[in-house]
């Protein structure tokens, strides 16, 4: 599966990536988000758990309140 990074948002010291891929099941582009914590970034990144945020609807963008909730998580 190939993905396209649509946007990088700096949040909580890490990066929130807004990503699109062509879904074979939906037969249209589908969106999901990946949060990379600060330890996963930089010149010597560490192996860390990654949070994949799957939207209920591929047509709804990630809202500000959802990004803030990810920051607190």
GROMACS elastic network, one bead per residue, 0.5 to 0.9 nm:
[ bonds ]
;  ai    aj funct       b0    kb
    1    21     6  0.73361   500
    1    22     6  0.80816   500
    1    23     6  0.88705   500
    2    20     6  0.88263   500
    2    21     6  0.63631   500
    2    22     6  0.79334   500
    3    19     6  0.64077   500
    3    20     6  0.56532   500
    3    22     6  0.77862   500
    4    18     6  0.85309   500
    4    19     6  0.55306   500
    4    20     6  0.52359   500
    4    21     6  0.63581   500
    5     8     6  0.75213   500
    5    17     6  0.65073   500
    5    18     6  0.59355   500
    5    20     6  0.66076   500
    6    17     6  0.74519   500
    6    18     6  0.54909   500
    6    19     6  0.55324   500
    6    20     6  0.69765   500
    7    16     6  0.80516   500
    7    17     6  0.58354   500
    7    18     6  0.51231   500
    7    19     6  0.72883   500
    8    15     6  0.62323   500
    8    16     6  0.56939   500
    8    18     6  0.64933   500
    9    14     6  0.83429   500
    9    15     6  0.55366   500
    9    17     6  0.64690   500
    9    18     6  0.80761   500
   10    13     6  0.65983   500
   10    14     6  0.58280   500
   10    16     6  0.63372   500
   10    17     6  0.89516   500
   11    14     6  0.54879   500
   11    15     6  0.58713   500
   11    16     6  0.65834   500
   11    35     6  0.87558   500
   11    37     6  0.89327   500
   11    67     6  0.75707   500
   11    68     6  0.79418   500
   11    70     6  0.84096   500
   11    71     6  0.62029   500
   12    15     6  0.77854   500
   12    37     6  0.76741   500
   12    38     6  0.79039   500
   12    68     6  0.84704   500
   12    70     6  0.81448   500
   12    72     6  0.76696   500
   13    37     6  0.68517   500
   13    38     6  0.53283   500
   13    71     6  0.85288   500
   14    35     6  0.71321   500
   14    36     6  0.55249   500
   14    39     6  0.79371   500
   14    40     6  0.79654   500
   14    41     6  0.72877   500
   14    71     6  0.87890   500
   15    34     6  0.81157   500
   15    35     6  0.57783   500
   15    36     6  0.51421   500
   15    37     6  0.66066   500
   15    38     6  0.75339   500
   15    41     6  0.83083   500
   16    33     6  0.67356   500
   16    34     6  0.57078   500
   16    36     6  0.62714   500
   16    37     6  0.85477   500
   16    67     6  0.81448   500
   16    70     6  0.89671   500
   17    32     6  0.84087   500
   17    33     6  0.54774   500
   17    34     6  0.50952   500
   17    35     6  0.62544   500
   17    36     6  0.77932   500
   18    31     6  0.71902   500
   18    32     6  0.62019   500
   18    34     6  0.67461   500
   18    35     6  0.89157   500
   18    61     6  0.88391   500
   18    62     6  0.81802   500
   19    30     6  0.83649   500
   19    31     6  0.56247   500
   19    32     6  0.53985   500
   19    33     6  0.57639   500
   19    34     6  0.76054   500
   20    29     6  0.62775   500
   20    30     6  0.55147   500
   20    32     6  0.64338   500
   20    33     6  0.85794   500
   21    28     6  0.84767   500
   21    29     6  0.54946   500
   21    30     6  0.55295   500
   21    31     6  0.66003   500
   21    32     6  0.83669   500
   22    25     6  0.89799   500
   22    26     6  0.83377   500
   22    27     6  0.71036   500
   22    28     6  0.57359   500
   22    30     6  0.61426   500
   22    31     6  0.88833   500
   23    26     6  0.53155   500
   23    27     6  0.54244   500
   23    28     6  0.56078   500
   23    29     6  0.57035   500
   23    30     6  0.59260   500
   24    28     6  0.73156   500
   24    29     6  0.88414   500
   25    28     6  0.81758   500
   26    29     6  0.77315   500
   26    30     6  0.77269   500
   27    30     6  0.88630   500
   29    58     6  0.75913   500
   30    55     6  0.88593   500
   30    57     6  0.83558   500
   30    59     6  0.78319   500
   31    54     6  0.74632   500
   31    55     6  0.69168   500
   31    57     6  0.82829   500
   31    58     6  0.51837   500
   31    59     6  0.77722   500
   31    60     6  0.86037   500
   31    61     6  0.81178   500
   32    52     6  0.72535   500
   32    53     6  0.59046   500
   32    55     6  0.59393   500
   32    58     6  0.76977   500
   32    62     6  0.88408   500
   33    51     6  0.82989   500
   33    52     6  0.58187   500
   33    54     6  0.63921   500
   33    55     6  0.78441   500
   33    62     6  0.81181   500
   34    50     6  0.70950   500
   34    51     6  0.57962   500
   34    53     6  0.59872   500
   34    54     6  0.86334   500
   35    50     6  0.63305   500
   35    51     6  0.53508   500
   35    52     6  0.65918   500
   35    53     6  0.77284   500
   35    70     6  0.79769   500
   36    39     6  0.80704   500
   36    40     6  0.60353   500
   36    41     6  0.73624   500
   36    48     6  0.85154   500
   36    49     6  0.84441   500
   36    50     6  0.59939   500
   36    51     6  0.72356   500
   37    40     6  0.55815   500
   37    41     6  0.71755   500
   37    48     6  0.77340   500
   37    49     6  0.83787   500
   37    50     6  0.74531   500
   37    51     6  0.87358   500
   38    41     6  0.53882   500
   38    42     6  0.78064   500
   38    45     6  0.85176   500
   39    42     6  0.75530   500
   39    44     6  0.85048   500
   39    45     6  0.58708   500
   39    46     6  0.56953   500
   39    47     6  0.78252   500
   39    48     6  0.70559   500
   40    44     6  0.82263   500
   40    46     6  0.52918   500
   40    47     6  0.64886   500
   40    48     6  0.63062   500
   40    49     6  0.88667   500
   40    50     6  0.87178   500
   41    44     6  0.73840   500
   41    45     6  0.51103   500
   41    46     6  0.77748   500
   42    45     6  0.56210   500
   45    48     6  0.87885   500
   54    57     6  0.86010   500
   54    58     6  0.86900   500
   55    58     6  0.61608   500
   55    59     6  0.86339   500
   55    60     6  0.73677   500
   55    61     6  0.80510   500
   55    62     6  0.77539   500
   56    59     6  0.87902   500
   56    60     6  0.79997   500
   57    60     6  0.56212   500
   57    61     6  0.85830   500
   58    61     6  0.76558   500
   60    63     6  0.83914   500
   62    65     6  0.83779   500
   62    66     6  0.63770   500
   62    67     6  0.69336   500
   63    66     6  0.53011   500
   63    67     6  0.64238   500
   63    68     6  0.87719   500
   64    67     6  0.50846   500
   64    68     6  0.61819   500
   64    69     6  0.86034   500
   65    68     6  0.50290   500
   65    69     6  0.61647   500
   65    70     6  0.86981   500
   66    70     6  0.62972   500
   66    71     6  0.86649   500
   67    70     6  0.50838   500
   67    71     6  0.62989   500
   67    72     6  0.88850   500
   68    72     6  0.64494   500
   68    73     6  0.87734   500
   69    72     6  0.51926   500
   69    73     6  0.62711   500
   70    73     6  0.50467   500
